Amino acid sequence: MQSLRFLSAESLVSHPQLAQQSLDSVAHTLYPLLFKASYLLEQTEVTRAVLGHWPLEEFRLGMLLGPSADHPMDLCDRACRACLEACVHGLADYVLRGRSRRLRVADLTGLRDVQEQQCPCGQALGRWGRTDLLARACCELQAQPHAAGHPVEVLADLFVTEGNFEVVVQALQPVGPAPLQLRCPTFRADSLSWGQLLQVLRLAGPGTLRKLEVVHNVRLHAGHVLQLLAQVGFPQLASLTLPTKAFEAPPTCALMPDGEDTLLSSIAWELSQMTQLTELSVAFSTLTGKIQRLLSPLRTPLRVLDLANCALNHVDMAFLADCAHAAHLEVLDLSGHNLVSLYPSTFFRLLSQAAQTLKVLTLEECGIADGHVNMMILALSPCHQLQEFKFLGNPLSSRALRRLFTALCELPALRCIEFPVPKDCYPEGTAYPQDELAMSKFDQQKYDTIAEELRAVLLQANREDIQASTPLFGSFDPDIQETSNELGAFLLQAFRTALENFSRVLKQME
């Protein structure tokens, strides 16, 4: 329920001109309410003015938009383009004012990017767009005369690609005094060269970085990874994501005579120096027989572990089932491995160890068939903390899915199920795993009927709180959605370069 104070703030910001004229006479303690009310109603002129006159030492966007005693609604999933642009312009107005400044920290983190925006305009500004907007504002302010005073430290979750690389570098490395000093607790990089990645990370304050995601079209090998960890250094890092094939040996690297992978051992040692590391994602890297060497040196137990499509073998699974990390895992992705067929006992033991903590489990394209359902039910039954279970791409019939759904209803914390298109909906003899073309060729009418039957299972068990869906090509990824055009152009250029290199080799052979 909204307080009278918030209702009064809403009433004031509903009259933008009056609100702006009244700011100097408003108590400083009411500014947070005016900000949230203006953001809620999308009164961007008031939002900008409130920031331009901010009287407090800190401005923390996530806290201001979150639930409070005055207004219980959480607005952190409203990455409203108009409001966020108003925030950045308001900060610029603030530092250009001639009065003495109290604001020391402007924390623009805390937003959640979602598929459907609830703000009135419905227009979102994603992480890449927010990075670009803020970096350009910093650069513009660097070029303008501004009032003397201490700089404002601006915290932001940066997302850097080739498209905004230059402006971000300029913002992070000002030539002269900068009224806004950009800092980033989290950093995501895509579509960058190795040299660009190294340059921007060194400028981004790696000593205080908490989360680093290097994804998709940043092409790294194990030598790059070692150089990144050893020379740049991330002592405060809690979460690390590396791109596809990041553990492949450099072209000039040779194994030791005894077959030991010295690069991997060195990388593992560097990871062990990160005493706060609790999240590690190394999907789509070939790590057959290497998981113990990679994970055993770590000093802190992992809460998040993504080993999707890493070609794990029995030795790897046996280590995972018995290692210290297992009892602390909250998020686990083992997609792309035939777990229940090849390693049933170790997989069962792993889930038993993780049962008290596991919240998100992803087992996509794991070859889980009808004959494995009883074992899956038994393995999942102690996982009472499980909130999300994703198992797309497995060859399960509608009958098997109904049995599995009935069992999943017994998990009290479960809220999300991502299930595969039943194999009944595909032509007989369809091979698994499927490519995208084969995956999309199914009987839609039959699927809709089966999906309704599965939802009926949930309703009969009074589990309306569980959302069940089949996102054929994966869950919504706001970062990929926002930069899809640039990613496509980057891949096309890479393809052209490969063709040119191939053509050059052919000519040399003639």
N, C-alpha and C positions, 0 to 999 in steps of 0.2 A: 504494500500500500504506500502511495506517495505521501510525503509529509506536506504540511502547509507551506513550509519554506520552499520546497521544490515547485509546488503549484504556483507560488508567487513568482518564482524565477521563470517558469513557463509563460506566465501572463506577461511579464516584462519583455522577454525576448520575442514574444509575438508581435511586439511593436518595435521593429528594428531601429527606427530613428530615435525614439524615446530611450531605448536601451543604451544606444551608443552615447547619447547625451548625458545619461545618468551614471556612467561608469565611474567617474571621479568621486562620486558621492556614495558609492556602494561599499559596504564593509568588505575588507579584504577576505574575510572568511566565507563570503558568499560567492566569490569568483568561481570556485569549482562547480557550484550548482548552476550558475549562469552558463558556464561552458557546456556542461552536460545537457542542459535544456536547449541550448542553441544547436548542439549537435543532433539531438533527438528530433527537433523540429526542422532541421536543415536550414536554419537561418544563418547562412554563411557570412553575411555582413557582420552579424553580431559575434560569431565565432572568431572572425579575424580581429575584430576590435577588442574582444576579451583578451586574446593573446597579445595584442599590441600594447595593452595596458597591464599585463600580468604583474601583480604586486608581491607575489610570493617567491621564495628562493628556489622552489622546484615546481616543474610541470611534468607530471607523469601520466601520459595518455591512457595507458591500460588501467591504472587505478581510478582515474576520473570517469572512464566509461563503464567501469565494472559496477556490480551491485553495491548499494550502500543503504544506510538506514533511511535516507531521504528519498531514494528511488531504487527499488530492488531490481529493476530490469538491467540485464547485462547487454551493453551495446558494443562489446569488443568484436563481435562478428560483423559489424557494419564498417567495412573499409570504404566508406563513401568518398567518391572522388572529389565532389564539391567541398565537402567539409575538410578533407585532408589538405586540399589545396589552400583552403582558407587558413588552416593551422600554420602551414609553412609560410604563407604570405604574412600572417600575423607575427610570426617570429622575426621575419625580416623587418617588419615595421617596428618591432620592439627595439632591435639593436640600432636602428637608424634614428630613434628618438634622441633628443638632446638631454633628457633627464637622466639622473643617476639610475643605475639598473641594479635590481636585487636578484633577478633570476640568474641562477648559476647552472642548473641542469634542466634540459628539456629532453625527457625520455619519450621517444615516439614509438617504442616497442609495445607489445602486448596485444596487437590486433590478431584476429583469426580470419584467414581468407576462406570463404565458403562459396559454394556453387551458386546459391540464390541469395542476392542481397535484399535485406529488409528495409533499407533506407528509402525514403520517398522517391528519390530520383532513380534508384535501381542501378546506378552506375558505380562500379567498383574501381578502386585504384590498387592494383596488386603490389606485391613486394618489389618487383622490378620497377614499376612506375613510381612507387614511393622513393626508391633509391635515386632514380633519375631526377625527379622533381626536387628532392632535397639537395642533391649534388649541384644542380644548376643554380639553386638559390644561394648556396654557399659561394659558388664561383662569381655570381653577380655581385654579391656583397663584398667580395674581396676587391672588386674593381671600383667600388664606390667609397667616397669619404664617409666616415661614420664617427659618431661621438666616441670620445675616449672612454675607457672603462674596461672592466674584466670581460673576457670572452665568455660566451655561453657554450657549455659542453652539450652537444646534441647526440643522444644515443639512438641508433637506428639499426634495424636488421637489414643489412645490405645484400643485394642480389645483383651481381655484376656479370655482364656478358660483353661480347665485342661491341654491341650496340651502344653501351653507355660507359665503356671502359675509360675513355679519355677524360670525360667530364668527372668521373669518380676519382681518378688519379689526381686531377687538378684540385678537386675539393679536399682530398686527403693531404695534399702537399702544396699548401699555399706559398706563394713567393714572399708575401709580407704578412703583416698582422691580419688575423682572420677573426671577425666577430662571432662567427659560428664555427666551433671546432667539432668536426665529425668524428664520432667514435662508434664502433660496432661490436656488440656482444655476440652477434651471430653473423656468419658470412656464407653466402652461397655463390658458387662460380659455375658458369656454363659457357660453352662456345668461346673459350679463351685458349690461346697458345700457352705452352709451358712458361715462356718468358713473361707473358702478360700476367699469368697467375702469380708467379714469384714476385713480380714488381708490386702488384696491388696488395698482396698479403703483407708484404714488409711494411707498407704504408698504413695498413689498417689496424695496427696495434695488436700484433699476435700475442703479446704478453698478457693481454686481458681477454682474449677471444674465448668464448664459452662453447660455441658450436660452429663447426666448419663442414660445409657440404660442397664437395667437388664432384660434379655429376656429368653424365651423358657425354657431351662433346668436348670435354677437356681430356686430352689423350696423355695419360701418364703410364710409365712403366715403373718397376720396382726401384730403379735407380732414382727416378724423380721423387718417389714417395720418401725414400730415405733422405734425400737432400732436403726435402721440404721439412721433415720432422727434425733433422739434425741441425740444419743451418738456420732455419727460420725460428723454430721452437714455439711451442704452445703450452706453457706450464699450467695454465688455468683451464685447458680444454676439457669439456665434459662429454662432448658428442662429436664423432668423426664419421663422415661418409666419404668413401672413395669411389671413383668411377669404374666402369667395366674394364677388366683386364689390368687393373692397377698393380697386380703382383706378378705380372709377366716380366721375365728377365730382359734387360736391355739387349739390343742386337749384338753388342761386343762382349757381353758377359758370358763366362763359362763356369760350369759347376766345378766344385772342388773334386779331386780324385775320388774321395769317399762318397760323392753324391750330395754332400751337404749344401744347402742353399744358404750361403753366408749373407746374402742380401736380406732374406726373410728373417734371419736371426738378428740382424742389425736393426731392422724395422721393429721387430718385437721388443728389442731392448729399448729403443726410443719410445715406444708406446708405454713401456713399463715406467718411464720417468714421468708420465702424465698421471699424477696421483689422484686426479679428480675424474678421470675418464670412466664413464659408466655406459656409454652408448657407442656401438661400433657397427657400421654397415659396410660390408665388402662384397655385395652381391655381384654375380657374374664375373668373379675372378676364380681361376682354376687353383684350388687349394687342396687337391687330393693328398691325403696323408700328412698335411701340414698344420692342421688346426691346433694341435697340442703345442707345437713350436711357436705359433703365433699368439695363442691366448694364455698359456701357462705363466709367462713372466709378468702378466698384468698384476698390479698391486691392489687394485680395487675390483670388486665383483661387478660384472656387467648387468645392467638392468634391461638394456635393449641390444639385441644381436640379430643382424640380418646376414644370413649365409645362403640366400637364394641362389640356386644355379651355380654352386661352387664345386660341383663334382666331388662331394664328400664320399669317403669310403667307410668300411666297417671300423677301422682304427679311429677315424675322426668322430664317428657317432659314439663309439665307446668312451672316448675322452669326454665328449660333451655330456654324456649321461652321468658321469662320475665326478666332473670337475666342480670347483667351488662356485663357479658362475651359475650353475643350474638352479640352485635353491634361491637365487635372487632375480631370475629373469621375469620381466614384466611384459616384454614384447619380443616375440621370436618368429622369425621367418625362415623356414626350411624348404621353400618352394623349389620344384625342379629335381627332387630326389625321391626315388621309389622306396620310401621309408618303411612302409608296412610290409612290403614284399621282401626287401633285402635285409632290413635291420629291425625286425619286429620287436625283439626283446630289448634292444638298446633304446629304441624309440619309446617304448612303453616305460622304461626306467627313467628316461629323460623327462617325460611328462609327469611322472610320479614325483620326481625331485622338484619340478617347477610348479607343482599344483597349488601351493599356498600363495604364490605371488603372480602367476601368469595372468595377464589381462588381455593380451592380443596375440592370437596364434594364426599364422598364415601358412597354409599347406597347398598352394596352387600347383597344378600339374605334377602331383606326386604319385600318380598311378593308383589312387585309392579307388577300388572297384567294389562291387556288391559284396563279394566274399570277405572284404575287410571291415565291413560296417560294425560287426559285433565287437571286434577288437578296438575300433575307434571309439565306440560307446564306452567300453570299459576303461580305455586310456583317458578319456575326457571327463569321466564321472567325478573324479576328485577335484577337478579344476573349478572350484566354487567362486573364484575371483574373476573368471574369464568373462570379458565384456564383448569381445569381438572375435568371431571365428570366420576365416575366409578360406574357402577351398574350391575356387574356380578351376575349371579345366580338368576335373577328375571324371572318369567314366562311370558315373553312378546312374542307376535307373531311378524312375520315379518311386518305385516301391522301396528301394533302399533309402532314398531321401526322406520318405515319410517316416521310416523307422528312426533315422538319424535325428530328424526334427523332433520327434516325440521324446527322444533322450535329451536333446539340447534344452527342451523346456524345463528340465530339472535343474539347470544351472541358474541360480538366483540372480547373478549379476549380469547375465548375458543381455546385450541390447542390440547387437548387429550380427547378421548372418549374411555372408556373400556365398551363394551356392551356384553350382554349375548348371548349364542347360542340361536337363536329363538326357541320357544317351538314347532314350526312346524317341526323342525329337529329331534325331539325325538318321540318315540312311543306314541301313544295316551294314555292318562291316567298317564303319568309320574308324580310322586309325587315331590313336592318341599318342603323344600330345598333338594337338591340332595347330595348323597355321591359321592366320587371321581369316583367310578366304573360307576355309572349311568350317571354321568356328561360326561364321555368320550365316551359313546355309543350313538352317533348321526349320522345322515346322512351327511357325510362330503361334498358330492357333492352338496346337497341342501344348506348347510351352505355357501359354496363358492359362489353360485349363489346369495343368499340373501345379503351376505357381499358386493358383487360387486354392487348390487342395492343400498345399503346404501351409498357406496362411490360415486355412481353416484349422489345421492341427494346432497352430499357435493360439488361435482364438478359443478352441475347446479347452486348452490348458490354462486359460486366463492369462496368456502372455502377449497381450496387445502391445506391451512395451518393447517387444523385439521387432526390429525392422529387418525384413528379409528381401534381398534383391540379387540381381544377376548383372552386374556391370561388365558386359562382354569384354571390353578392352581395358579393364582396370578401373580403379576408383578415381574420382575426380582429383586432379592434381592442379592446383591453382597456378603454380609456377610454370608448368609446361603449357597450360592453357594460355597464359599471358604472353609467353615468348615463342609460341609455335611457329610463327612466320619466320622469325630469325633462326630458329633451329632448322627449319626446312631449307632456308637459304644456305646455312652453314654446311648441311649435309650434301646439298647439291654441289657446292664448291669443292668439297672433299672428294666427291665422286668424279668431278671433272679433273681434279689434280691426279687422282689415281689413274684415270684413263690416259692422261698425258704422259705420266711416268711409264705406264705399260707400253704405250706407243713408242716412247724413246728407247726402251729396252729392245723392242722388236727391231727397230731400225739399226741398233748397234749389233744385233745378231745377224743381220743380212750381209 
